[in-house]
Amino acid sequence: MKGIILAGGAGSRLYPLTLVASKQLQPVYDKPMVYYPLTTLIEGGIKEICLISTPHDLPRFKQLLGDGSRFGITLEYREQAKPEGIAQAFLIAEKFIGQDPVTLILGDNIFYGGDSFQRAFGEFKTGATIFGYHVNDPERYGVVEFDTQGKAVSIEEKPQSPKSNYAVPGLYIFDNEVLNVVKNLKPSARGELEITAVNVEYLRRGTLRVHRLPRGFAWLDAGTSSSLHEASAYVQTIEKRAGVKIGCPEEAAFRQGIVSLAQLEAIVGQIPNCEYRTYLDQEVIAEAKRLQN
């Protein structure tokens, strides 16, 4: 399975922060925002990833992430010259996707807790898989309606009168048919290729699965100044309390077996002295060595 991180857009809701750096390069506590979706894909065992961003911001992402080799993955880049909807990402990355299934994650979505995504990646065979997350303000999102048997029966984009409190977070899994679905989409009233329209088409075909995420699972959308601050506070609280880092791609790659202990030590050796290096060195590497003895 291939992975796409969509990190484009103007980031207008974060102005004036985005005059300095794009939204997905803003800090969420101690890491750039893009580290969090990248880690989610690596935790799911996805090794081929394409990052899509604006022509202006792509050089900064390349400087930050390189070719992905230090995370044990291959990382490619594509330009989104003009934002025309989330589903546009599949057309931009068509050659990268090839004949494979693909998962798309939004660059400003942060997930933490449980293994729901990892299991969904592993179990995926065909059709489409999306997720439902209980929120207090569903009118801000795509909303899934379920019948009495728990089966999805409708999906609406930002409805004025939501039929449930289950929003669709920014991670979607599709088979290769998604390319044909998007090519046949008509732009919405706001001129965009809507991801909800893609989900609705799979629902119409009877090949859409919706997994409701459990209580205790955290989904943070860090697209506004307030939510960016809240996400940072959440990450800081969890890391301080649990003594583990959220959104650490080097650790995720090591725990997935994508990089060896020796490779991780070499990677950490290139990081300057800082709290991030101390964590990898004294917690992740030291723990691994203790378990070997």
JOCORJO-V450878 format. One line per field, one symbol per residue. psi: psi as a letter, one per 30 degrees, with the letter a starting at -180 (. if undefined). A space follows every 10 residues. Layout:
psi = ???
This chain:
psi = klkkjjhalf hffgkgeffe llefflkjcg lkefeeeeee eefggkfjkk kkaleefeee eeeefbgfff gglkklkkkj ekjhleffee eegeeeebgl lkkkkkfgkk kkkageeeee eefkelbkka lkkklfifff lkkkklafgg kkflkkjhke ikflgjljlh kkklaffeee eefgkkkafg gljkeeeeee eeeefggkkj kkklkfkkjk jhfleefeee eeeeeeeeee efglkkhjee eeeeffgekl eeeeeeeeff kljleeeeee efeeeeeeee ff.
